[in-house]
């Protein structure tokens, strides 16, 4: 992999990680088309995901810091009772709900880990799932989110523990290349009655442990050693994914504010259909 190749794949990762079009699906198709195979691909995926994680930390830095402060403030209120702690600390509610949503994601991710390998999910299957992802996005027209959210008890912006579990399941299923993590979590949150912009915040707060967990689970020291000569390429890919990921995340939030997520359905149908046809004709 050359530095130019890494920048190109970093661009694909950045442009598709936050937009609801499935970065894993795009990277799988791009790797097959460009002929990248082997352990180095996995390490590259980890590196560029770290770059996009940086974009999340930048955009939501204030919310993350406020959540951390709220968690400690809420914990100090525990002697007065759990109810007092929750009611006085929205950030503690959010942290608890993120933990609840992460549990089904971890279980589903571990169960599907071997099933979504390169040998099983070729570009044709990715194309089919992109078509499905397009249908999900198109149906999002029905879900505009709540104007006012119920924050009583263990609820944050209209999301309670039951909703958090369902959103976590949606995120777990997004391990399938072609199903967008951001699209699945945001649309499921909207369908369950969450406030529109808070649905996005919950989605990307939930992305932090998901990305960190993937990095920890997938990082292979042997692959790192074997790919030491590609350090410059990986750095280039990570920087590209961080910078462009920031722009893509801001674009997604703008589209969400104006309720235009369903516009991405046409793109998914075009790319998915092209991938299916291209694979079926033996060109991939």
C-alpha positions as CSV (number, residue, x, y, z in Angstrom):
1,X,0.0,0.0,0.0
2,X,1.4,3.3,-1.0
3,X,0.9,6.6,0.8
4,X,-1.4,7.7,-2.1
5,X,-3.4,4.6,-1.7
6,X,-3.7,5.2,2.1
7,X,-4.9,8.8,1.5
8,X,-7.5,7.5,-1.0
9,X,-8.8,4.9,1.4
10,X,-8.6,7.4,4.3
11,X,-10.8,9.7,2.2
12,X,-13.3,7.0,1.6
13,X,-13.4,6.2,5.3
14,X,-13.8,9.8,6.3
15,X,-16.5,10.6,3.8
16,X,-18.6,7.5,4.7
17,X,-18.0,6.9,8.4
18,X,-20.4,9.6,9.6
19,X,-22.7,9.9,6.6
20,X,-25.3,7.1,6.8
21,X,-23.8,5.1,3.9
22,X,-21.6,2.5,5.6
23,X,-17.9,3.1,5.8
24,X,-17.1,-0.6,6.2
25,X,-19.1,-1.4,3.1
26,X,-17.3,1.2,1.0
27,X,-13.9,0.1,2.3
28,X,-14.7,-3.5,1.6
29,X,-15.6,-2.6,-2.0
30,X,-12.6,-0.3,-2.4
31,X,-10.2,-3.0,-1.1
32,X,-11.5,-5.6,-3.5
33,X,-11.3,-3.2,-6.5
34,X,-7.8,-2.0,-5.6
35,X,-6.6,-5.4,-4.7
36,X,-5.6,-4.8,-1.0
37,X,-5.6,-8.1,0.9
38,X,-4.1,-9.5,4.1
39,X,-3.6,-8.5,7.7
40,X,-2.4,-5.0,6.8
41,X,-5.9,-4.1,5.6
42,X,-7.3,-4.8,9.1
43,X,-4.7,-2.6,10.7
44,X,-5.4,0.1,8.3
45,X,-9.1,0.0,9.1
46,X,-8.2,0.4,12.8
47,X,-5.9,3.4,12.1
48,X,-8.4,5.3,10.0
49,X,-11.2,4.5,12.5
50,X,-9.0,6.2,15.1
51,X,-8.8,9.2,12.9
52,X,-12.6,9.5,12.6
53,X,-12.8,9.0,16.4
54,X,-10.8,12.1,16.8
55,X,-13.4,14.0,14.7
56,X,-16.1,12.9,17.1
57,X,-14.1,14.0,20.1
58,X,-13.6,17.4,18.5
59,X,-17.3,18.0,17.5
60,X,-18.7,16.8,20.8
61,X,-15.9,18.0,23.1
62,X,-18.2,20.2,25.1
63,X,-20.8,17.6,25.5
64,X,-18.2,15.0,26.5
65,X,-16.6,17.2,29.1
66,X,-20.1,18.1,30.5
67,X,-21.0,14.4,30.6
68,X,-17.8,13.6,32.5
69,X,-18.5,16.4,35.0
70,X,-22.1,15.3,35.4
71,X,-21.1,11.7,36.1
72,X,-18.8,12.7,39.0
73,X,-21.4,15.2,40.3
74,X,-24.1,12.5,40.1
75,X,-21.9,10.0,41.9
76,X,-21.5,12.5,44.7
77,X,-25.3,12.6,45.0
78,X,-25.7,8.8,45.4
79,X,-25.7,8.9,49.2
80,X,-28.9,10.9,48.9
81,X,-30.4,8.2,46.7
82,X,-30.2,7.0,43.1
83,X,-33.3,9.1,42.1
84,X,-31.7,12.3,43.3
85,X,-28.4,11.4,41.5
86,X,-30.2,10.8,38.2
87,X,-32.5,13.8,38.4
88,X,-29.6,16.2,39.2
89,X,-27.2,14.7,36.5
90,X,-28.3,14.4,32.9
91,X,-24.8,13.4,32.0
92,X,-25.0,10.4,34.4
93,X,-28.2,9.3,32.7
94,X,-26.5,9.6,29.3
95,X,-23.5,7.6,30.5
96,X,-25.7,4.8,32.0
97,X,-27.8,4.6,28.8
98,X,-24.6,4.4,26.6
99,X,-23.4,1.5,28.8
100,X,-26.8,-0.2,28.4
101,X,-26.8,0.3,24.6
102,X,-23.2,-1.0,24.3
103,X,-24.0,-4.4,25.9
104,X,-26.1,-5.8,23.0
105,X,-23.6,-4.2,20.5
106,X,-20.8,-6.2,22.0
107,X,-22.7,-9.4,22.1
108,X,-23.9,-9.1,18.5
109,X,-20.5,-7.9,17.3
110,X,-18.8,-11.0,18.8
111,X,-21.4,-13.3,17.4
112,X,-21.1,-11.9,13.9
113,X,-17.4,-11.3,13.9
114,X,-16.4,-14.4,12.0
115,X,-19.5,-14.2,9.7
116,X,-18.5,-10.9,8.2
117,X,-15.0,-11.8,7.1
118,X,-13.6,-11.0,3.7
119,X,-14.2,-14.6,2.5
120,X,-17.9,-14.4,3.4
121,X,-18.8,-10.8,2.6
122,X,-17.6,-10.1,-0.9
123,X,-18.6,-6.9,-2.7
124,X,-21.8,-8.4,-4.1
125,X,-23.2,-9.0,-0.6
126,X,-22.0,-5.5,0.5
127,X,-24.0,-4.1,-2.5
128,X,-27.1,-6.0,-1.4
129,X,-26.8,-4.6,2.2
130,X,-26.3,-1.1,0.8
131,X,-29.6,-1.5,-1.0
132,X,-31.2,-2.5,2.3
133,X,-29.5,0.5,4.0
134,X,-31.1,2.7,1.4
135,X,-34.5,1.4,2.2
136,X,-33.9,2.2,5.9
137,X,-32.8,5.7,5.1
138,X,-35.8,6.3,2.8
139,X,-38.2,5.1,5.6
140,X,-36.6,7.7,7.9
141,X,-38.9,10.3,6.3
142,X,-41.5,8.9,8.6
143,X,-39.5,9.7,11.7
144,X,-38.8,13.3,12.4
145,X,-38.1,13.0,16.2
146,X,-39.8,14.5,19.1
147,X,-40.1,18.3,19.6
148,X,-39.9,17.9,23.4
149,X,-38.2,15.0,25.2
150,X,-39.3,13.3,28.4
151,X,-36.4,13.4,30.8
152,X,-38.0,11.9,33.9
153,X,-36.4,9.0,35.7
154,X,-33.7,7.2,33.8
155,X,-34.6,9.0,30.5
156,X,-32.3,11.3,28.5
157,X,-33.8,13.3,25.6
158,X,-36.6,10.7,25.3
159,X,-34.3,7.7,25.5
160,X,-34.9,5.2,28.3
161,X,-33.2,1.9,29.0
162,X,-35.6,0.0,26.7
163,X,-34.9,2.4,23.9
164,X,-31.1,2.2,24.6
165,X,-31.2,-1.6,24.3
166,X,-33.0,-1.4,20.9
167,X,-30.5,1.3,19.7
168,X,-27.7,-0.9,20.8
169,X,-29.1,-3.8,18.9
170,X,-29.3,-1.6,15.8
171,X,-25.7,-0.6,16.2
172,X,-24.7,-4.3,16.6
173,X,-26.4,-5.2,13.4
174,X,-24.4,-2.4,11.7
175,X,-21.3,-4.6,11.9
176,X,-22.6,-6.0,8.6
177,X,-20.7,-4.2,5.8
178,X,-23.2,-2.1,4.0
179,X,-25.4,-1.2,7.0
180,X,-24.5,2.2,8.3
181,X,-23.8,2.5,12.1
182,X,-24.8,6.2,12.2
183,X,-27.9,5.7,10.1
184,X,-29.1,2.6,12.1
185,X,-28.6,4.3,15.5
186,X,-29.9,7.7,14.6
187,X,-33.0,6.4,12.7
188,X,-33.8,3.9,15.4
189,X,-33.6,6.6,18.1
190,X,-35.9,8.9,16.0
191,X,-38.3,6.0,15.5
192,X,-38.4,5.5,19.3
193,X,-39.2,9.2,19.9
194,X,-35.9,10.8,20.7
195,X,-35.3,14.5,20.0
196,X,-33.6,14.9,16.6
197,X,-30.2,16.4,17.5
198,X,-30.1,14.5,20.8
199,X,-30.5,11.3,18.7
200,X,-27.3,12.2,16.9
201,X,-25.5,13.1,20.1
202,X,-26.5,9.7,21.6
203,X,-25.4,7.9,18.4
204,X,-21.9,9.5,18.4
205,X,-21.5,9.1,22.2
206,X,-22.3,5.5,21.6
207,X,-19.7,5.4,18.8
208,X,-16.9,6.2,21.2
209,X,-16.9,2.9,23.1
210,X,-17.8,1.0,19.9
211,X,-14.7,2.3,18.0
212,X,-12.4,2.0,21.0
213,X,-13.6,-1.5,21.6
214,X,-13.1,-2.4,17.9
215,X,-9.5,-1.1,18.1
216,X,-8.7,-3.1,21.2
217,X,-10.3,-6.3,19.9
218,X,-8.9,-6.1,16.4
219,X,-5.4,-4.8,17.0
220,X,-3.0,-7.6,16.2
221,X,0.7,-7.0,17.4
222,X,1.9,-9.3,14.6
223,X,0.1,-7.3,12.0
224,X,1.6,-4.1,13.5
225,X,5.1,-5.6,13.3
226,X,4.6,-6.9,9.8
227,X,3.4,-3.5,8.7
228,X,6.0,-1.3,10.2
229,X,7.2,-0.2,6.8
230,X,3.8,1.2,6.1
231,X,3.9,3.7,9.0
232,X,3.9,6.8,6.8
233,X,1.0,5.5,4.7
234,X,-1.0,4.7,7.8
235,X,-0.3,8.2,9.3
236,X,-1.4,9.8,6.0
237,X,-4.6,7.7,6.0
238,X,-5.4,8.6,9.7
239,X,-4.9,12.3,9.1
240,X,-7.0,12.2,6.0
241,X,-9.8,10.4,7.8
242,X,-9.7,12.8,10.8
243,X,-9.8,16.0,8.7
244,X,-12.4,14.9,6.2
245,X,-14.3,13.0,8.9
246,X,-14.8,16.3,10.7
247,X,-16.3,17.8,7.6
248,X,-18.6,14.8,7.0
249,X,-19.8,14.8,10.6
250,X,-20.7,18.5,10.4
251,X,-22.5,17.8,7.1
252,X,-24.5,15.0,8.6
253,X,-25.7,17.2,11.5
254,X,-26.7,19.9,9.0
255,X,-28.7,17.3,7.0
256,X,-30.3,16.0,10.2
257,X,-31.4,19.4,11.3
258,X,-33.3,19.9,8.1
259,X,-34.7,16.3,8.1
260,X,-33.0,15.3,4.9
261,X,-31.3,12.0,5.9
262,X,-33.5,10.1,3.4
263,X,-31.7,11.9,0.5
264,X,-28.8,9.5,1.1
265,X,-31.0,6.6,0.1
266,X,-30.5,7.4,-3.6
267,X,-26.7,7.3,-3.2
268,X,-26.9,3.9,-1.4
269,X,-29.1,2.4,-4.0
270,X,-26.8,3.7,-6.8
271,X,-23.6,2.3,-5.2
272,X,-25.2,-0.9,-4.0
273,X,-26.7,-1.6,-7.4
274,X,-23.4,-0.9,-9.1
275,X,-21.5,-3.2,-6.7
276,X,-24.0,-6.0,-7.3
277,X,-23.8,-5.7,-11.1
278,X,-20.0,-5.3,-11.1
279,X,-19.5,-8.4,-8.9
280,X,-22.1,-10.4,-10.8
281,X,-20.3,-9.8,-14.1
282,X,-17.0,-11.1,-12.6
283,X,-15.2,-7.8,-12.6
284,X,-14.6,-7.8,-8.8
